[in-house]
């Protein structure tokens, strides 16, 4: 878009990318939604040329006045992708912090820079915790201690974890959901056919 004004009126605004005409607008507010499918990803220059109404009337010899403005931009055609999404435990015990399966580690890989959000939802689908971070390409992790955002204790139950990434161009990638269970006890086998309950 461009703001173009004149004492009389603007006759047209021409849009160029890398000095190649991509479109013309003749109606205020002179916006344009061009197709950039032929352009390669990378750095480009957008230029606009506004022309006033001088010289457009029949029989006039005046040459239209013009005003030009340019701005650089980067075209990004590579959508963000999230791969290698996994979690370390399907069952963990964060209620008693004894160093044994205390935290859930969620792993994922990005192909490019993006803002990434982890969603932790309970069995009813209610979001109980979110974590957001800006990450570059490569392998990354989130670590969840089992606590909700609303209080400072871990809650037993079944949860799902999911990662959503959004890059600067607005592309979004959403992973599948992985389930995990928080429990406050562990069954430990003490012998053939016998177990004991260990508080966790």
N, C-alpha and C positions, 0 to 999 in steps of 0.2 A: 504494500500500500504506500501511498505518497500523498502529502498535503500540497496541493498546487493552487495558487491564487493569483489573480490579476485584476487590475482596475476595471477592465472590461469583462472578459471571460477567458477561460482556458478552452482551446479547441480540442486538444488531445494530449495524452501522455503516452510516450513510447517506452517500453521496457526492453532492456538488452542484458544478456548475460555473456560476459567475455566478448563484448562488442557485437554480438549476434542478436538480431531482433527476435524477441520471443512473444511479443504481443503489444497491442495498442488498446487504450481505453479512452473513450470519448465522452463518458458520462461521469459526472461527480458522484461519489468521491474518488473516482479514477483508480479503483482497485483492480487487481488482476490475479487470476488463479491459473497460471500456466502449467503445462506438463513439462517436467524436467526429466522425463524418462530417457532422453537421448544423452543427457550429461553424465559424465563419470563422477564417481565419488571423489571428493577432494576440495581444494580451495578454488573459489570462483569470485568474480566481481559482478555485482548487480548495478546497472546504470539506468537512470530514468531521465528522459528528456521531455520537459513540458513546453508546449507551444501555446502562445496566446492567439487571439482571434484576428489579429492584424493580418491582412492579406488574404483572408478567406472569402471576403465578399466579392461577388462578380465585378470585374472591371477595375479592381484596385491593383496598384502596382507595388504596394508596400510588402516587405518581407516580414514574416512572422518573427517575433522575438522568442527566444528560447532560454530556458534555464535547465542546467544539468546537475545531477547529484549522483554520487556513486557510493557503494558500501560493499566491503568484502563479506563473503559468507562461506561456510563449509557445508558441502552437501554430503550427507551420510546415508548411504543406501544399504548398509550392513545392519541387519536387525540383531538385537542382543539375543544370545542363547544361553540357557543354563543347562549344563550337563553334569554327569557324575553325581547326581543328587542322592545322598544317602544319610543314614544316621547310625551311630555306633551301637545303640542298644534298642531292642524292642521292649525291654523291661529295665527300669532303673529305680533306685531307692534314695531319693533326695531328702527324705524327712529327717532321718538321723544322719548328720554330716560326719561320717566316720571314714571317708575316703574310699568307700566301696561303691562303685557305680553311682556316684553322687550326681553327676551331670550328664545331660544329653548333648552330644556334639553332632551338629548337622553340617555336612560337607557338601560343597558344590563347586562348579567350575564355570567361570565366565569367559566369553570370547572377546569382550570389550568392556570399557568403562561403563558403569551403570550404578544407579541407586537401587539397593537390594533390601527387601523387607522380608523378614521371617514372620509367619503367622502361626500361632499356637492356638488350636481350638479344642474345646472339650467335646464329649461325646454327643452333645446336643447341637454342635456347630457354632457355639458362642465363642468369639475370639477372647482368649484369656491373657494373651501376651503378644506383643509385637516388638521386633527389634529391627532397626533400620541402619544401614551403613552405606557409604559410597566406596565402591571397590573397582579396581582395575582388572584387566584380563589376568586369568590365572586361577589357582585353587584357593578357596576361602572356607571359613567356618563360622558358624554361630554356636554359642554355648548357652544352653538353657538349664537353669538350676532347679526347675520344677515349680517355681513360684509364679503366681499370677501377678498381673500389674496392679491389682486392687489391694493386695496385702503382702505380708512378708513371710508367709509360710507356704510350704509345698502341700499340694492336695492330691490325694489318691484319685485314681480314675484312669480312663482311656483318653488319649489325646491324639490329635493329628498335627503334623508339621508340614508347612508348605512355604516355598520361596517364590517371590515375585520380583522380577528385575525390570527396571525401566531405564532406557538410555536417554541421552540428551535430545535425540531426534523424536522421541515419543514412542519408540518401539517397546513393546512389553512382552516378556516371556514368563510363563507361569508353570511351575513344576506340578507333578502329581502330588498327592497327599500320602505321607507315610505315617503309620500309627505307632504309638508307643504307650506303655502302661506304667503308671506310677503305683507302687505298692509299698506298704509299710512293714512287710514281713517277707522272709525268704524261707522256703522249705529246703532243708539240708538233709541229705540222706546220711544216716548214721550207721546203717548196716543193711543187710538183705531184707527188704520189705519193711524197713523202719525209717521214719524221718522225724525231724524235730523242727519246730517253728522258731526262727531266729528273728527278733525284732530288727527292722532296718529303718 
